[in-house]
Amino acid sequence: MDADTPTAGSGDAEGSGPEPVVLYTEADTVAFITLNRPERMNTLTEGVIAGVADGIDQSES
């Protein structure tokens, strides 16, 4: 995977629209999982939690 290319985790239950609600990026040996819902103050929803879990799974593979 390209180090600067974000990949999306799961969308949120309310519909993620054009932007993914969870971003996953890698740089060298570090994985970054970023919550991307500033308009909702990054509130945790089932979809966001699932996206974080997907990012963790992706980092372990």
C-alpha positions as CSV (number, residue, x, y, z in Angstrom):
1,M,0.0,0.0,0.0
2,D,1.1,3.5,-0.7
3,A,2.3,5.1,2.5
4,D,0.4,8.4,1.9
5,T,-2.8,6.9,0.5
6,P,-5.7,6.7,3.0
7,T,-8.0,3.8,2.8
8,A,-11.5,3.8,4.4
9,G,-12.7,1.7,7.1
10,S,-16.4,1.1,7.5
11,G,-18.9,3.8,6.8
12,D,-21.1,5.0,9.6
13,A,-24.6,3.9,10.2
14,E,-26.0,7.3,9.2
15,G,-24.3,7.1,5.8
16,S,-20.8,8.1,5.2
17,G,-21.3,10.4,2.2
18,P,-18.3,11.1,0.0
19,E,-15.7,11.1,2.8
20,P,-14.9,8.0,4.7
21,V,-15.5,8.3,8.5
22,V,-12.3,6.3,9.4
23,L,-9.0,6.7,7.5
24,Y,-6.2,4.2,7.6
25,T,-2.7,5.1,6.5
26,E,0.7,3.5,6.9
27,A,4.1,5.2,7.0
28,D,7.1,2.9,7.4
29,T,6.2,0.6,10.2
30,V,3.5,2.8,11.8
31,A,-0.2,2.5,11.1
32,F,-2.5,5.5,11.6
33,I,-6.2,5.2,12.2
34,T,-7.9,8.7,12.0
35,L,-11.4,9.5,12.8
36,N,-12.8,11.8,10.1
37,R,-16.1,13.2,11.4
38,P,-15.2,16.8,12.5
39,E,-18.8,18.0,11.9
40,R,-19.9,15.5,14.5
41,M,-16.9,16.0,16.8
42,N,-15.7,12.5,16.0
43,T,-18.6,10.9,17.9
44,L,-18.3,7.2,18.1
45,T,-21.1,5.3,16.3
46,E,-21.3,1.7,15.5
47,G,-19.9,2.4,12.0
48,V,-17.0,4.4,13.4
49,I,-16.2,1.6,15.9
50,A,-16.4,-1.0,13.1
51,G,-14.1,1.2,10.9
52,V,-11.5,1.3,13.7
53,A,-11.7,-2.4,14.1
54,D,-11.2,-2.8,10.4
55,G,-8.2,-0.6,10.6
56,I,-6.7,-2.7,13.4
57,D,-7.4,-5.9,11.4
58,Q,-5.7,-4.3,8.4
59,S,-2.6,-3.3,10.4
60,E,-2.2,-6.9,11.7
61,S,-2.1,-8.4,8.2
